[in-house]
Amino acid sequence: MEIHTQELLVGGRVMTLETGRMARQANGAVLVSYGDTRVLVTAVASKAPRLGIDFFPLTVDFEERMYAVGKIPGGYIKREGRPSEKAILAARLTDRPIRPLFPDGFRNDVHVVASILSVDHDHSPEVCGMIGASAALTISDIPFDGPIGAVEVGLVGDQLMINPSSEQAAQSRLKLMIAGTYEAVLMIEAGASEVPEDVMLNAILFGHDEIKRIIEGIREFQGKAGREKGAYPLHLPSEGLVARARELAEDRLKEAMRSADKATREDQIDAVNADVTAVLQEEFPEEVDLIAGVLKKQLKKVVRYAIIHEKIRPDGRTFTEIRPLTIQVGVLPRVHGTGLFTRGQTQALTAMTLGPLSDQQMLDGIGEEESKRYMHHYNFPPFATGEAGPMRGPNRRAIGHGALAERALEPVIPTEEEFPYALRLVSDILESNGSSSMASVCGSTLALMDGGVPIKAPVAGIAMGLVKDEEGYAVLTDIQGLEDFLGDMDFKVAGTRNGITAIQMDIKIHGLDRRILEQALAQARDARLYILDRMLEVIPQPRRELSPHAPRIITIHIDPDKIREVIGPGGKTINKIIDATKVGDKKVDIDIQDDGTIYIAAVNQEAGERAMSMIQDLTRSVEVGQIYTGRVTRLMNFGAFVEILPGKEGLVHISQLAHQRVAKVEDVVQPGDMLEVKVVEIDNMGRINLSHKELLPRPEGLETVPVGAGGDNRGPRPDRHGGSRPPRRNGPSGPGPRRDGR
């Protein structure tokens, strides 16, 4: 097979598309090279359609290979397993813009796989995967109304840039992923630091200009390497079936769709569908599997006509009206922070948990990020829509919605230095009738504020919809489920009063122009400000105190050279501190950073302060003139040794135990006693001499004993074994007793 290549200029750098060398049995295969990034994208269609379904069976996988960044996978098995959340999100980025470009009635399975073979972090593998998928489908024999292009847009200062490098991305106020056809934008995914609407719109259009140039290059590539499109069957209903369904259902569906209550409306629509289906099954027995799809399209026409031409939404609202709001905080007493946000028949309960930094999520993937301290998870149980179904782990949609809410709130989360906690927010959707992801954004802001997290600004979100035909269009604020399902756009926008923090847009038609985007952003801002006002009526600012059930974190700094003293051999010392400060079944958590910063987390404040004191004692230096309370460790006939800090002993000479003459050390102290002492000397060998006498009031009338009188009260002199010892006595029998008594 001949090898074909095509060079594109993307963001001022060369991107190369190649086919004919790898994966030659796929319907289409393209190797994308961009910098040192290499992504192989394949597209394969099944030979026969899948019958009995009313959807297009497209699957997109984003396969991370750890060798691409020179890593061996973590864990016991040491091979790639289930896809990471980042890989799932990247697959969704590719799926969303290509899905609406396959022909209606196409039922062959299509599988697109982006295999990440080499990663240069200055050249995004996600962008390469999206462009590669477009190119692979375009040159294949699979029917596809493309190509599309895709770029990432960054904003550094006031400068917009295409596909920023990792260094530029770290400084950027915007991460905007955009995909589209030559004519219009199809998909937007963005995270931003309160970027104004006009700047966001300019960034979208700036990215679309680059997309046009990419598409021109893919079309040239298709001219070199493209195959003729195959004659795949399209499973479409007959004109007779469509006409008969319209005759039987149109008027009844018009009446049913005007019910404001979701459950009532769905019951009425189900009744219409059941009656009409029974008739159509008898009249068109050879097209039974197409009847459900025909009735869905009939309902779609009815709803869309009413919106565009009669200006009537299914629940009777105006185009900019928001459903009734109910807002509560603190609904779960033992949780660190909670928010219950209800908009119409959509309800999100968000619970926040605070933990030590050691609870942050460790990431094992091809990205540069190794961990994250702020996590947002989204759950959508079947009862939220009144259905019975299995409870499994999060699907791709749940992971995507959680990531969207996380991205919306991330710009307002305080830094680790300002708030040294790991944060996990969980949004459980209890009811759903449209835009549950934006409800989870609002509920999460409430939970953070209820939990006393000093966020920089509250964030709210809203979902916009679009209904468009040849005669006009309508942009809808706060779309409900029916409008989302039957409309042309789901445009979610979250942000603060100052600007946008996140966007997610999906289009079912072939794109949007500037006029519609501008109107959608303006309506979304008005709605967001209204919701923020309602939220702040309930909780105007973050609570001043954390929940009594949340851990308190104490931050201290030590000399990094003394970290080993805190940890101890095999963690013995730090585990001793944790055990010594345990209260019931609650233990402190101690997290030590390489720079000497130590975070102590404890639900019991007293336990945390005790652990802090123990660490400070371990790392504190002894200073002359300082006073300590230490434990007497052993007695000698010339004095007592006292541990004033962990592992640090000094000698209280017998002459320094009391003002009066002391005959025996045991008369004053015993091993295990706690004794207050003052450091009077640290000699040039590091030995510590202590005094208890200097801290005692002097008794009245007590005569001073001259130094040297009686021998026992002579001043200390250095001993080579550490501490201090009394001077030797040289008499007829030779030297006096040594420190060890011999």
KEKOLTOR-196306 format. One line per 5 residues: number of its first residue (from 1); for each residue y, x, z of C-alpha. Coordinates in Angstrom, 1 decimal. Each point is the difference from the previous one (the first is absolute). Layout:
% KEKOLTOR-196306
NUM> Y X Z  ...
END
This chain:
% KEKOLTOR-196306
1> 0.0 0.0 0.0  3.4 1.4 -1.0  2.4 0.9 2.8  3.5 -1.6 -0.2  3.0 0.9 2.1
6> 3.5 -1.5 0.5  2.9 1.6 1.9  2.5 -2.3 1.8  3.2 1.1 1.8  -0.1 -1.8 3.3
11> 2.8 0.7 2.5  0.9 3.1 -2.0  -3.5 1.5 0.3  -2.8 0.0 -2.5  -2.9 -2.4 0.5
16> -3.0 0.4 -2.3  -2.5 -2.8 -1.0  -3.4 1.2 -1.3  -3.1 -1.9 -1.3  -3.2 1.1 -1.6
21> -1.1 2.8 2.4  -1.0 -1.9 3.2  -1.9 -3.3 0.7  -0.6 -0.7 -3.7  -2.3 -3.0 0.6
26> 2.8 -2.1 1.5  1.8 -2.5 -2.2  3.1 2.0 0.8  0.5 3.3 1.9  3.2 2.0 0.5
31> 0.5 3.2 2.0  3.6 0.0 1.3  1.5 3.5 0.8  3.3 0.2 1.8  0.9 3.3 1.6
36> -3.3 1.0 1.7  -1.0 -3.7 0.5  -3.0 -1.1 -2.0  -1.1 -3.7 0.0  -2.9 -1.2 -2.2
41> 0.4 -3.8 -0.7  -2.8 -2.0 -1.7  -0.1 -3.5 -1.1  -3.3 -1.8 -0.7  -0.7 -3.7 -1.0
46> -3.4 -1.7 0.4  -1.7 -1.0 -3.3  -0.3 -3.6 0.9  2.4 -2.4 1.8  -0.7 -1.3 3.5
51> -0.3 -3.8 -0.3  0.5 -2.6 2.6  3.2 1.6 1.5  3.6 -1.0 -0.4  1.6 3.5 0.5
56> 0.2 3.3 -1.8  -2.5 2.5 1.6  2.1 3.1 0.1  -0.7 2.8 2.5  2.1 3.1 0.5
61> -1.1 3.0 2.1  1.9 3.0 1.1  -2.5 2.8 0.8  1.3 2.8 2.2  -1.9 3.2 -0.2
66> 0.7 2.3 3.0  -0.6 3.1 -2.2  3.1 -1.0 -1.8  2.1 1.4 2.9  -2.5 2.6 1.0
71> -1.4 -1.9 3.0  -3.5 -0.7 1.3  -0.2 -3.6 1.3  0.1 -0.5 3.8  -2.8 -1.6 2.0
76> -3.7 0.6 0.2  -1.0 -0.9 -3.6  2.5 2.3 -1.7  0.4 -2.1 -3.2  2.4 -2.6 -1.2
81> -0.9 -3.5 1.3  1.9 -3.3 -0.1  3.4 0.2 -1.6  3.0 0.8 2.3  2.8 -2.5 0.4
86> 2.1 2.2 -2.2  -2.6 -0.1 -2.7  -0.2 -3.8 0.2  3.8 -0.3 -0.2  0.0 2.2 -3.0
91> -2.6 -2.1 -1.7  2.1 -3.1 0.7  3.0 1.7 -1.6  -2.0 0.4 -3.2  -1.7 -3.4 0.1
96> 3.2 -2.1 0.4  1.9 0.9 -3.2  -3.0 0.1 -2.3  -1.7 -3.2 1.1  2.5 -2.5 -1.7
101> -0.3 1.9 -3.3  -3.6 -1.0 -0.8  -0.5 -3.1 -2.2  -0.6 -3.4 1.5  -3.6 -1.0 0.0
106> -1.3 3.7 0.1  -3.0 0.0 2.3  -1.6 3.4 -0.7  -0.1 2.3 3.1  2.5 2.8 -0.4
111> -0.2 3.0 2.3  2.8 2.6 0.2  -0.7 3.1 2.0  2.6 2.7 0.7  -1.8 3.2 1.2
116> 2.4 2.4 1.8  -1.2 3.5 -1.0  2.9 2.2 1.0  3.1 -0.7 1.9  3.4 1.7 -0.1
121> 2.2 -1.9 2.6  3.1 0.4 -2.2  -1.7 -2.1 -2.7  -1.2 -3.4 1.2  -3.7 -0.8 -0.7
126> 0.8 -3.7 0.5  2.5 0.1 -2.9  -2.5 2.0 -2.1  -2.7 -2.6 0.8  2.2 -2.9 -1.2
131> 1.1 1.6 -3.2  -3.6 1.2 -0.6  -1.3 -3.6 0.5  2.5 -1.3 -2.5  -0.9 2.7 -2.6
136> -3.7 -0.4 0.5  0.2 -3.8 -0.6  2.4 0.5 -2.9  -2.3 2.4 -1.9  -3.2 -2.0 0.8
141> -1.4 -2.9 -1.8  0.7 -2.3 3.0  2.5 -2.7 -0.7  3.2 1.0 1.9  3.6 -1.1 -0.7
146> 1.5 3.3 1.1  0.7 2.8 0.3  1.9 0.2 3.3  1.9 3.0 1.6  0.4 0.9 3.6
151> 2.3 2.3 2.0  1.2 0.7 3.6  3.7 -0.1 0.6  1.6 1.9 2.8  3.6 0.0 1.4
156> 1.3 3.3 1.4  3.6 -0.4 1.1  1.5 -2.1 -2.8  -2.3 1.4 -2.7  -2.9 -2.0 -1.4
161> -2.9 2.1 -1.3  -3.3 -0.6 -1.7  -3.3 1.1 1.7  1.7 2.1 2.7  -1.8 3.1 1.3
166> -1.4 0.0 3.5  3.1 1.8 1.3  2.3 -2.5 -1.7  -2.1 -2.9 1.2  0.4 1.2 3.6
171> 3.7 -0.3 -0.4  0.0 -3.3 -2.0  1.2 -3.3 1.4  -2.1 -1.8 -2.5  -3.6 0.0 -1.2
176> -0.2 -2.4 -2.9  -3.2 -0.4 -2.1  0.8 -2.0 -3.1  -2.2 -1.0 -3.0  0.8 -2.1 -3.0
181> -0.3 -0.6 -3.7  2.6 1.1 -2.6  1.8 -3.3 0.4  0.1 -0.6 3.7  -1.1 0.9 3.6
186> -3.5 -1.1 1.1  -0.5 1.5 3.5  2.2 1.4 2.8  -1.2 1.6 3.2  2.8 1.6 2.1
191> 0.7 1.4 3.4  3.7 0.8 0.8  2.4 1.0 2.8  2.3 -3.0 -0.1  0.9 0.4 -3.6
196> 2.6 -2.6 -1.3  -1.1 -2.6 -2.6  2.2 1.4 -2.8  -1.4 3.5 0.5  -3.5 -1.4 -0.1
201> 0.6 -1.9 -3.2  1.5 3.2 -1.6  -3.1 1.9 1.1  -2.3 -2.6 -1.6  1.8 0.1 -3.3
206> 0.2 3.8 0.1  -3.7 0.2 0.4  -0.6 -2.6 -2.8  2.0 2.2 -2.4  -2.5 2.8 0.6
211> -2.9 -2.4 -0.3  1.1 -0.8 -3.6  -0.2 3.7 -1.0  -3.5 0.2 1.6  -1.2 -3.0 -2.0
216> 1.3 1.5 -3.2  -2.1 3.1 0.7  -3.1 -2.1 0.7  0.4 -1.9 -3.2  0.1 3.3 -1.9
221> -3.2 1.0 1.9  -1.6 -3.3 -1.1  0.9 0.8 -3.6  -2.0 3.3 0.3  -2.9 -1.1 2.1
226> -0.1 -3.8 0.3  -3.1 -2.0 -0.9  0.1 -3.4 -1.7  0.1 -2.8 2.5  -3.4 -1.7 0.4
231> -0.8 -3.6 -0.8  -0.6 -1.1 3.6  -0.6 -3.7 0.6  2.7 -2.0 1.8  -1.3 -2.9 2.1
236> 2.6 -2.6 -0.8  -0.1 -3.9 0.3  0.1 -2.2 -3.1  3.2 -1.8 -0.9  -1.8 -3.3 0.6
241> -0.8 0.9 3.6  3.5 1.1 0.7  1.5 -3.2 -1.4  -2.4 -2.3 1.8  0.6 1.8 3.3
246> 3.8 -0.4 -0.4  -0.4 -3.7 -0.8  -2.1 -0.6 3.1  1.7 2.3 2.6  3.7 0.5 -0.9
251> 1.6 -3.1 1.6  -2.2 0.2 3.1  0.7 3.7 0.5  3.7 -0.6 -0.3  -0.3 -2.5 2.9
256> -2.2 2.3 2.1  2.1 3.1 -0.3  3.0 -1.7 1.7  -1.7 0.0 3.4  1.8 2.5 2.2
261> -2.9 0.5 2.4  -2.5 2.5 -1.4  -3.1 -1.6 1.3  1.0 -3.5 -1.2  0.9 1.4 -3.4
266> -3.2 2.0 -0.4  -2.1 -3.1 1.0  1.8 -2.1 -2.7  -0.4 2.7 -2.6  -3.7 0.4 0.9
271> -0.5 -3.8 -0.4  1.6 0.1 -3.5  -2.1 3.0 -1.0  -3.2 -1.7 1.2  0.6 -3.2 -1.9
276> 1.1 1.7 -3.2  -2.8 2.6 0.1  -2.6 -2.8 0.3  1.3 -1.6 -3.3  0.4 3.3 -1.8
281> -3.5 1.2 0.9  -1.4 -3.1 -1.8  2.3 0.3 -3.0  -0.2 3.9 -0.4  -3.4 1.0 1.3
286> 0.0 3.3 -2.0  3.3 1.1 1.7  -0.8 -0.8 3.7  0.8 3.5 1.2  3.5 -0.2 -1.6
291> 1.1 -3.3 1.6  1.3 1.6 3.3  2.1 2.5 -1.9  1.5 -2.8 -2.2  0.9 -2.1 3.0
296> 1.7 3.0 1.6  2.1 0.6 -3.1  0.9 -3.7 -0.1  1.2 0.1 3.6  2.0 3.2 -0.8
301> 1.8 -1.7 -2.9  0.9 -3.0 2.2  1.4 2.1 2.8  1.9 2.4 -2.3  1.5 -2.8 -2.0
306> 1.2 -1.7 3.1  1.6 3.2 1.3  1.7 1.1 -3.2  1.1 -3.3 -1.5  0.2 -2.4 2.9
311> 1.1 2.6 2.6  -2.7 -1.3 2.4  -2.1 2.3 2.1  -3.4 -1.3 1.3  1.3 -0.5 3.5
316> 3.4 -1.3 -1.0  2.0 3.1 1.1  2.9 1.4 -2.0  -0.6 3.3 -1.9  1.7 2.0 2.8
321> -1.2 -1.9 3.0  -2.2 1.6 2.7  -2.6 -2.0 1.8  0.4 -0.8 3.7  -0.2 3.1 2.3
326> -1.6 0.2 3.5  0.4 3.4 1.8  -1.6 1.1 3.3  -0.5 3.3 1.8  -2.0 1.0 3.0
331> -2.8 -2.5 -0.6  -2.9 2.3 1.1  0.6 1.2 3.6  -2.2 3.1 0.0  1.1 1.3 -3.4
336> 2.7 2.6 -0.2  2.1 -2.1 -2.4  -0.6 -3.2 -2.0  1.8 -2.1 -2.6  -1.1 -3.4 -1.4
341> 1.8 -0.8 -3.2  -0.5 -3.4 -1.7  1.6 -0.9 -3.3  -1.1 -3.5 -1.2  -3.8 0.2 -0.1
346> -0.2 3.8 0.1  -0.4 1.6 3.4  -0.4 3.6 1.0  -0.8 1.3 3.5  0.7 3.7 0.4
351> -1.1 2.0 3.0  1.2 3.5 0.8  -1.8 2.7 1.8  1.6 3.2 1.3  -2.1 3.1 0.6
356> 0.4 3.7 0.5  0.5 2.2 -3.1  -3.6 1.0 0.1  -0.8 -3.6 -1.1  1.6 0.6 -3.4
361> -2.1 -0.5 -3.1  -1.5 3.2 -1.5  -0.1 -0.1 -3.8  -2.7 1.7 -2.1  1.0 -0.3 -3.6
366> 1.6 1.8 -2.9  3.6 -0.6 1.2  2.2 2.5 2.0  0.3 -2.4 2.9  -2.6 0.8 2.7
371> 0.9 -2.7 2.6  2.2 -2.9 0.7  1.2 -1.4 3.3  1.2 -3.5 -1.3  -2.7 -2.3 -1.3
376> 0.1 -3.6 -1.2  -3.1 -2.0 -0.6  -0.3 -3.5 -1.5  -2.8 -2.5 0.4  -0.5 -3.2 -2.0
381> -2.8 -2.1 1.5  -1.3 -3.0 -2.1  1.1 -2.5 2.6  3.6 0.8 -1.0  -0.4 -2.1 -3.1
386> -2.3 -2.6 1.7  -3.2 1.5 -1.5  -3.3 1.1 1.4  -1.1 3.4 -1.1  -1.5 3.4 1.1
391> 2.1 2.3 2.2  -0.3 3.5 -1.6  2.1 3.1 0.1  3.4 0.2 -1.7  -0.1 -0.5 -3.8
396> 2.4 1.6 -2.5  2.5 -2.7 0.4  0.1 0.3 3.8  0.4 3.8 -0.3  2.8 -0.5 -2.5
401> 1.9 -2.5 2.1  -0.4 2.2 3.1  1.4 2.9 -1.9  2.9 -2.1 -1.2  1.0 -1.0 3.5
406> -0.4 3.5 1.2  2.3 1.3 -2.7  2.6 -2.7 0.7  0.3 1.0 3.7  -0.6 3.7 -0.2
411> 3.7 0.9 -0.7  1.1 -1.6 3.3  -2.7 1.4 2.3  1.5 2.6 2.4  -1.0 3.6 -0.5
416> -2.7 1.7 2.1  2.8 1.8 1.9  1.8 -3.2 0.8  -3.2 -2.0 0.9  -3.1 2.1 0.5
421> -2.6 -2.7 -0.5  -2.6 -0.9 -2.6  0.6 -3.6 -1.1  -2.5 -2.4 -1.4  1.0 -3.5 -1.2
426> -2.6 -2.6 -1.0  1.1 -3.1 -1.9  -2.5 -2.9 0.2  0.8 -2.7 -2.4  -0.8 -3.3 1.7
431> 1.3 -2.3 -2.7  0.8 0.7 -3.6  1.9 -1.9 -2.7  1.8 2.8 -1.8  1.5 3.4 0.9
436> -2.1 0.9 3.0  0.8 3.7 -0.5  3.8 -0.6 0.5  -0.8 -2.2 3.0  -1.9 3.0 1.4
441> 3.1 2.2 -0.5  2.1 -2.5 2.0  -2.6 -0.3 2.7  -0.3 3.8 0.3  3.7 0.4 0.5
446> -0.2 -2.6 2.8  -3.0 1.8 1.6  1.8 3.4 -0.1  3.2 -1.4 1.6  -2.1 -2.0 2.6
451> -1.8 3.2 0.8  3.2 2.0 0.7  -0.3 2.3 -3.1  3.6 1.2 -0.8  -0.2 -0.8 -3.7
456> 3.1 1.0 -2.1  0.4 -3.5 -1.4  -2.0 -3.3 -0.2  -1.8 -0.6 -3.3  -0.9 -3.3 -1.7
461> -1.7 -0.9 -3.2  -0.2 -2.8 -2.6  -2.0 -0.8 -3.1  1.7 -1.1 -3.2  -1.7 -1.8 -2.9
466> 0.7 -0.6 -3.7  -0.8 -2.8 -2.3  0.9 0.8 -3.6  -0.5 -1.5 -3.5  1.7 0.0 -3.4
471> 2.7 -2.4 1.2  1.0 1.5 3.3  -1.0 1.4 3.3  0.3 -0.5 3.8  0.1 2.6 2.7
476> -1.5 -1.5 3.2  0.7 1.2 3.6  -2.9 -0.1 2.5  -2.8 -1.0 -2.3  -2.9 -1.9 1.4
481> -3.6 0.6 -1.1  0.0 -2.5 -2.9  3.2 1.5 -1.5  -1.5 3.5 0.3  -3.3 -1.1 -1.6
486> 1.6 -1.9 -2.9  3.1 2.0 -0.4  0.8 3.2 -1.9  1.1 2.4 2.7  -0.6 0.9 3.6
491> 3.0 2.2 1.0  0.0 1.0 3.7  3.1 1.7 1.4  0.4 1.3 3.6  3.0 1.7 1.6
496> 2.7 0.1 2.6  3.6 -1.2 -0.2  0.9 3.3 -1.7  -2.5 0.1 -2.7  -3.6 -0.2 -1.3
501> -2.9 1.8 1.7  -2.9 -1.3 -2.2  -0.7 -1.8 -3.2  -3.2 -1.2 -1.6  0.1 -1.9 -3.3
506> -2.8 -1.3 -2.1  0.6 -1.8 -3.4  -2.4 -2.2 -1.8  2.0 -0.2 -3.2  1.1 3.0 -2.1
511> 2.9 1.0 2.2  3.5 -0.6 1.3  3.4 0.9 -1.3  3.1 1.2 1.9  1.4 -3.5 0.5
516> -3.0 -1.4 1.7  -0.5 3.1 2.2  3.7 -0.1 1.1  -0.2 -3.7 0.9  -3.3 0.5 1.9
521> 1.4 2.8 2.1  3.2 -1.9 0.8  -1.9 -3.1 1.1  -2.4 2.1 2.0  2.9 1.7 1.9
526> 1.6 -3.4 0.9  -3.4 -1.2 1.3  -0.6 3.3 1.9  3.3 -0.2 1.8  -0.6 -3.7 1.0
531> -3.4 0.9 1.5  1.4 3.0 1.8  2.6 -2.2 1.6  -2.7 -2.4 1.2  -2.1 2.8 1.4
536> 2.9 1.5 1.9  0.8 -3.3 1.6  -3.4 0.3 1.8  0.1 3.7 0.8  3.4 1.7 -0.8
541> -1.1 3.6 0.8  -3.1 1.9 1.1  -0.9 -0.5 3.6  1.3 2.8 2.3  -3.3 0.5 1.7
546> -3.5 0.4 -1.4  -2.8 -2.4 1.0  -1.4 0.8 3.4  -3.4 0.3 -1.7  1.2 2.6 -2.5
551> -0.4 3.7 0.8  3.0 2.0 1.2  0.4 3.3 -1.8  1.5 3.0 1.7  1.1 2.9 -2.1
556> 0.2 3.6 1.3  0.4 3.3 -1.7  -1.8 3.2 1.0  -0.1 3.5 -1.3  -2.6 -0.1 -2.9
561> -1.5 3.2 1.4  -1.1 -2.0 3.1  -1.8 -2.8 -1.9  -3.3 1.8 0.7  0.7 -0.2 3.7
566> 0.4 -3.8 -0.2  -3.2 -0.4 -2.1  -2.1 2.5 1.9  -3.4 1.4 -1.1  -1.8 -2.7 -1.9
571> 2.6 -2.6 1.0  -0.9 0.4 3.6  3.5 0.0 1.4  1.4 -2.9 -2.1  -3.1 -2.1 0.8
576> 0.5 0.7 3.7  3.6 -1.3 -0.2  -1.2 -3.1 -1.8  -2.7 -0.7 2.6  2.4 0.7 2.9
581> 2.6 -2.5 -1.2  -2.5 -2.8 -0.9  0.9 -3.4 1.5  -2.9 -2.3 0.0  -1.4 0.1 -3.6
586> 3.3 1.0 -1.5  0.4 3.7 -1.0  3.1 1.8 -1.1  0.0 1.3 -3.6  1.4 3.5 -0.5
591> 1.0 1.1 -3.5  1.1 3.6 -0.5  1.9 1.1 -3.1  0.0 3.5 -1.4  3.7 0.5 0.8
596> -0.6 -0.6 3.8  1.0 -3.7 0.0  -2.3 -2.0 2.3  -0.2 -3.8 -0.1  -1.6 -1.6 3.1
601> -0.9 -3.7 -0.5  -0.9 -2.1 3.0  0.1 -3.7 0.8  0.6 0.9 3.6  3.4 1.8 0.3
606> -0.9 1.8 3.2  -3.2 1.4 -1.6  2.0 1.3 -3.0  2.6 1.7 2.3  -2.8 1.6 2.0
611> -1.6 1.4 -3.1  3.4 1.3 -1.1  0.5 1.7 3.3  -3.4 1.6 -0.2  0.7 1.4 -3.5
616> 3.4 1.2 1.1  -1.5 1.8 2.9  -2.6 1.6 -2.3  2.7 1.3 -2.3  2.9 0.7 2.4
621> 1.0 3.5 0.8  0.4 1.1 3.7  3.6 0.9 0.8  1.4 1.8 3.0  1.9 -2.4 2.3
626> -1.9 -3.1 -1.1  -1.8 -2.1 2.6  -3.5 -1.3 -0.6  -2.6 -2.1 1.9  -3.3 1.7 -0.5
631> -3.6 -0.1 1.4  -1.3 2.7 2.3  -3.0 1.5 -1.8  -1.1 2.8 2.4  0.9 1.8 3.2
636> 0.1 3.6 0.8  0.9 1.7 3.4  3.4 1.0 -1.5  1.0 -3.3 -1.7  -0.9 -3.0 -2.1
641> -0.4 -0.4 -3.7  1.6 -3.1 -1.4  -0.4 -1.5 -3.6  3.5 -1.0 -0.9  -0.8 -0.9 -3.6
646> -3.4 -0.5 -1.7  -1.5 3.5 -0.2  3.0 1.7 1.6  -0.4 1.3 3.6  2.4 1.7 2.4
651> -0.3 1.6 3.4  1.7 -1.4 3.1  -0.1 3.1 2.3  -0.7 -0.8 3.6  3.5 1.0 0.9
656> 1.3 -2.7 -2.4  -1.9 -2.9 1.4  2.3 -0.8 3.0  3.1 1.3 1.8  -2.0 0.8 3.1
661> -2.7 2.6 0.1  -3.3 -1.2 -1.4  -3.1 1.5 1.5  -2.5 -1.5 -2.5  0.5 -1.6 -3.4
666> -2.4 -2.7 1.0  2.4 -1.2 2.7  2.5 -1.1 -2.7  -2.0 -1.0 -3.1  -3.6 -0.8 -1.1
671> -1.5 0.2 -3.5  0.8 -3.2 -1.9  3.3 -0.6 1.8  3.1 -0.8 -2.1  2.8 2.4 0.8
676> 3.6 0.1 -1.1  1.0 3.5 -1.0  2.8 1.9 -1.6  -0.4 2.9 -2.5  1.7 3.0 1.6
681> -1.2 2.7 -2.4  -1.9 0.7 -3.2  -0.7 3.7 -0.2  -0.2 2.1 -3.1  -3.7 -0.6 -0.2
686> 0.4 -3.8 0.0  -1.1 -0.6 3.6  1.6 -2.9 1.7  1.2 0.2 3.7  0.7 -3.3 1.7
691> 1.7 -1.2 3.2  -0.5 -3.1 2.0  2.2 1.3 2.8  3.2 -0.2 -2.1  -0.5 -3.8 -0.4
696> -0.3 -0.6 3.8  2.9 -0.7 2.3  0.6 2.9 2.4  -0.9 -0.9 3.6  2.9 0.4 2.5
701> -0.1 3.1 2.2  -2.7 1.7 -2.0  0.4 3.8 -0.1  -0.4 1.8 -3.2  -3.0 2.2 -0.2
706> 1.0 3.4 -1.5  -1.8 0.9 -3.1  -2.7 2.5 0.9  -0.4 -1.1 3.6  -3.5 -0.7 0.9
711> -1.4 0.8 -3.4  -1.0 -3.6 -0.9  3.4 -1.0 -1.3  0.7 2.9 -2.3  1.2 -0.9 -3.5
716> -2.5 -0.3 -2.8  -0.8 2.8 -2.4  -1.6 -0.2 -3.4  -3.8 -0.2 -0.4  -1.7 1.1 -3.3
721> -2.3 -3.1 0.2  2.9 -2.5 -0.3  2.1 -1.8 2.6  1.3 2.1 3.0  -1.5 1.8 2.9
726> 1.3 1.5 3.2  0.8 3.7 0.1  -2.7 2.4 0.9  -0.1 1.4 3.5  -0.6 3.8 0.2
731> -1.3 0.9 3.5  -2.7 2.2 1.5  -2.7 -2.1 -1.6  1.5 0.1 -3.5  1.4 -2.8 -2.2
736> 0.3 -3.5 1.4  -2.0 -3.0 -1.3  0.2 -0.9 -3.7  0.8 -3.4 -1.4  -3.6 -1.0 -0.2
741> -0.4 0.8 3.7  -2.1 3.1 -0.4
END
